[in-house]
Amino acid sequence: MRGDDPEFDAWVDRARAGSFELAAQICGFKPAKGQEQRNDRAGPCPACGGTDRFAVRVDKRVFNCRHCGARGRDALSLALVGEAVSFVDACEQLTGEPRPSRTHDETPEAREARLERRRKAEAEALAAAEKQARQIEDARRRREESADYVWGDGADFLSTPVVGYFAHRGIRPLPHGVCNLRFAPDLAYWHDGRVLHRGLAMLGRIQGPDNRTIGVHRTWFDEIFSANRPKGRPDIVDPASGELLPTKKVLGSKHGGAIRLVRGLDWRGDAPTGFPGDMIPPVRLFLAEGIETLLSVYLALWCDRSPLLDRAAFWCGIDLGNLRNIKAPRPIGEVILLGDGDSDPDDTAAALDRAEESFIAQGCRVARLMADPGKDFNDMLRGEMAMPAAIRSEETYP
């Protein structure tokens, strides 16, 4: 709504067109670690909290909270999320100008001093942003170098306890063609600068769109398996809080990367031909969050000798939020998204929606398959429950 003061209205319009980066700082938005320099950022909402419910697209100048509904398409609206500052203060910070009524008695010297302060602040902000970007890039490079070292130090997994871990999880026999996994016999688990655990670990190589290794996924597992721990993974406790820590961690980068567990099968007749890991250009991609979920579906199709395996690739996207960042290389034209039923249903559906939109934009046909509520596909495999008939039906797929 326009007011009776054209000068004030023009000032507000300049605030709306201001820097989205500055607006995010004004409202107190803090993106998740590693996302500070990305165009697409997520983190706690300045108004209602959470962990990653608030999303900002700097390049498209839009923001949205999927919980409280805060959303908008201009810098002023973003700066006011959470009401950390007043309307006038937000406009003054975004424009670098005082409210118009305050400038009527401003002398030329005072105006020049104010503009010099603004130029200095902008130069300092730019220098700080460039320094932070260099620091983030250096840290990323160091993490990727560490990941490359850990991966290079691992052993081929086929003759190691990794196969026993898969058997404990019900993935037996291990199907043909699984690759990009290795074994570490005594891998340190670091937390807050301390080693809390050393033990057996499965390593998964994370490759980016350019096929380069960008990270390594680590899964620590038990040396001796028992029915008391059906997941087959140790209890690693945070000594400060007493809480259990995750037994799966990523070293390096994961954004847009995937563990390419099966890169393509040449399936002719009743069995695949060639050697494990042969590079047969795939046309169909099965994509899931976790290694065990993905291999459970792969095993179900394998046992059925399903023709859907011909020229099919199976990739692990590490986490749900990363699925939408993955690029399907040609000649892949079909993507099957596998969703667990033991995660928050709204968050899972939202993440799969975003992934589906991404692959459709890439020109792929997309299908979605969900495990039973409260379970993932590996739970169903271990519990000797029937996999959803949709998995085995060719009519399900694009």
Residue pairs with C-beta under 8 A, 6 or more apart in sequence:
2 9
3 9
5 100
7 100
8 99
8 100
8 101
11 91
11 95
11 97
11 99
11 100
12 76
12 91
14 94
14 95
14 97
15 75
15 76
15 79
15 90
15 91
15 94
15 95
16 74
16 75
16 76
16 77
17 74
17 75
18 75
18 76
18 94
18 95
19 75
19 94
20 56
20 58
20 61
20 75
20 78
21 58
21 129
22 75
22 79
22 93
22 94
22 125
23 75
23 76
23 78
23 79
23 90
23 94
24 31
24 41
24 56
24 58
24 78
26 78
26 79
26 84
26 85
26 90
26 93
26 94
27 46
27 78
27 79
27 80
27 81
27 82
27 84
27 85
28 46
28 82
28 84
29 41
29 43
29 44
29 46
29 54
29 56
29 78
29 81
30 43
30 44
31 38
31 41
31 42
31 43
31 56
32 41
32 42
32 43
32 51
32 52
34 136
34 140
34 253
34 255
35 41
35 42
35 43
36 132
36 136
37 132
37 133
37 136
38 255
39 57
39 58
39 59
39 60
40 55
40 56
40 57
40 58
41 55
41 56
41 57
41 58
42 52
42 53
42 54
42 55
42 56
42 321
43 51
43 52
43 54
44 50
44 51
44 52
44 53
44 54
45 53
45 54
45 65
45 67
45 68
45 70
45 81
45 82
46 54
46 81
46 82
46 84
47 65
47 68
47 70
47 81
47 82
47 83
48 65
48 67
48 68
48 70
50 67
52 321
53 65
53 66
53 67
54 63
54 64
54 65
54 70
54 81
55 63
55 64
55 65
55 66
56 62
56 63
56 78
57 63
61 73
61 74
61 75
62 71
62 72
62 73
63 70
63 71
63 72
63 77
63 78
63 81
64 70
64 71
65 71
65 81
66 350
70 81
72 78
72 81
75 94
76 90
76 91
76 94
79 85
79 90
79 93
79 94
80 87
80 90
85 93
88 99
91 99
92 98
92 99
96 115
96 118
96 121
96 122
97 103
97 114
97 118
98 114
103 111
106 114
140 253
143 215
143 251
143 252
143 253
144 213
144 214
144 215
144 252
144 253
146 251
146 252
147 206
147 213
147 214
147 215
147 216
147 251
147 252
147 253
148 213
148 216
148 252
150 184
150 187
150 203
150 216
150 218
150 251
151 182
151 203
151 205
151 213
151 216
153 184
154 182
154 183
154 184
154 203
155 182
155 183
155 184
155 185
156 182
156 183
157 163
157 181
157 182
157 183
157 202
157 203
158 174
160 183
160 185
161 183
161 200
161 221
161 223
162 181
162 183
162 202
162 221
163 174
164 225
165 200
165 202
165 221
165 222
165 225
165 232
166 172
166 174
166 292
166 295
167 174
168 225
168 232
169 231
169 232
169 292
169 296
169 378
169 381
169 382
170 296
170 378
170 381
170 382
171 292
171 295
171 296
171 299
171 378
171 381
174 295
175 295
175 298
175 299
175 302
176 265
176 272
176 276
176 302
177 262
177 263
177 265
177 272
177 276
177 277
177 278
178 261
178 262
178 276
178 295
178 298
179 260
179 261
179 262
179 263
179 276
179 277
180 204
180 205
180 207
180 259
180 260
180 261
180 263
180 277
181 202
181 203
181 204
181 205
181 259
181 261
181 291
182 202
182 203
182 205
183 200
183 201
183 202
183 203
184 200
184 201
184 202
184 203
184 218
185 200
186 198
186 199
186 200
187 198
187 199
187 200
187 201
187 218
187 220
188 195
188 197
188 198
189 195
189 196
189 197
189 198
189 199
189 220
189 236
189 245
189 249
190 196
191 236
191 238
191 245
192 240
196 236
196 237
196 238
196 239
196 245
197 220
197 234
197 236
199 220
199 221
199 223
199 234
200 220
200 221
200 222
200 223
201 218
201 219
201 220
201 221
202 218
202 219
202 221
202 291
203 216
203 217
203 218
204 216
204 217
204 218
204 219
204 259
204 261
204 291
204 316
205 213
205 216
205 217
205 259
205 260
206 213
206 214
206 215
206 216
206 217
206 250
206 252
206 253
206 254
206 257
206 258
206 259
206 318
207 213
207 214
207 257
207 258
207 259
207 260
208 214
208 253
208 256
208 257
209 256
209 257
209 326
209 327
209 329
213 252
214 252
214 253
214 254
214 257
215 250
215 251
215 252
215 253
215 254
215 257
216 250
216 251
216 252
217 248
217 249
217 250
217 254
217 259
217 291
217 316
217 318
218 248
218 249
218 250
218 251
219 233
219 247
219 248
219 291
220 233
220 234
220 236
220 247
220 248
221 232
221 233
221 234
221 247
222 229
222 232
222 233
222 234
225 232
229 235
230 382
233 247
234 247
235 244
236 244
236 245
236 247
237 243
237 244
237 245
238 244
238 245
250 318
254 318
254 319
254 322
255 322
255 325
256 322
256 325
256 326
256 327
257 318
257 322
257 326
258 287
258 315
258 316
258 317
258 318
258 322
258 326
259 291
259 315
259 316
259 318
260 313
260 314
260 315
261 291
261 294
261 295
261 298
261 314
261 315
261 316
262 298
262 312
262 313
262 314
263 277
263 278
263 279
263 280
263 282
263 313
264 278
264 279
264 280
264 281
264 282
264 311
264 312
264 313
265 272
265 274
265 280
265 309
265 310
265 311
265 312
266 272
266 273
266 274
266 278
266 280
266 310
266 311
267 273
267 307
267 309
267 310
267 311
267 312
268 310
270 305
271 305
272 309
274 280
280 311
281 311
281 331
282 311
282 312
282 313
282 331
282 332
283 311
283 312
283 331
283 332
283 333
283 334
284 308
284 311
284 312
284 313
284 332
284 333
284 334
284 335
284 336
284 397
285 312
285 313
285 314
285 315
285 328
285 332
285 334
285 335
285 336
285 364
286 294
286 297
286 298
286 312
286 313
286 314
286 315
286 336
286 338
287 315
287 316
287 317
287 323
287 326
287 335
287 336
287 337
287 338
287 355
288 294
288 297
288 314
288 315
288 316
288 317
288 337
288 338
288 340
288 377
289 316
289 317
289 318
289 319
289 320
289 323
289 338
289 340
290 316
290 340
290 376
290 378
291 316
292 376
292 378
293 338
293 340
293 371
293 376
293 377
293 378
294 314
294 315
294 316
294 338
295 314
295 378
296 376
296 377
296 378
296 380
296 381
297 314
297 338
297 369
297 377
297 387
297 391
298 314
299 381
300 377
300 381
300 387
300 391
300 392
301 308
301 309
301 391
301 392
302 309
304 392
306 392
307 394
308 394
308 397
313 332
315 326
317 323
317 326
320 343
320 347
320 348
320 351
320 352
320 355
321 351
323 337
323 351
323 352
323 354
323 355
323 358
324 351
324 354
324 355
324 357
324 358
325 358
326 355
326 358
327 362
328 335
328 359
328 362
328 364
332 364
333 363
333 364
333 365
334 364
334 365
334 366
334 367
334 397
334 398
335 359
335 364
335 365
335 366
335 367
335 398
336 366
336 367
336 368
336 369
336 397
337 352
337 355
337 356
337 366
337 367
337 368
337 369
338 369
338 371
338 377
339 348
339 349
339 352
339 368
339 369
339 370
339 371
340 348
340 370
340 371
340 375
340 376
340 377
341 370
341 371
341 372
341 373
341 374
341 375
341 376
342 371
342 374
342 375
342 376
342 379
345 373
352 368
356 366
356 368
359 366
360 366
364 398
365 398
366 398
367 396
367 397
367 398
369 388
369 390
369 391
369 396
370 388
371 377
371 379
371 380
371 388
372 380
372 385
372 388
375 383
375 385
377 387
380 386
380 387
381 387
390 396
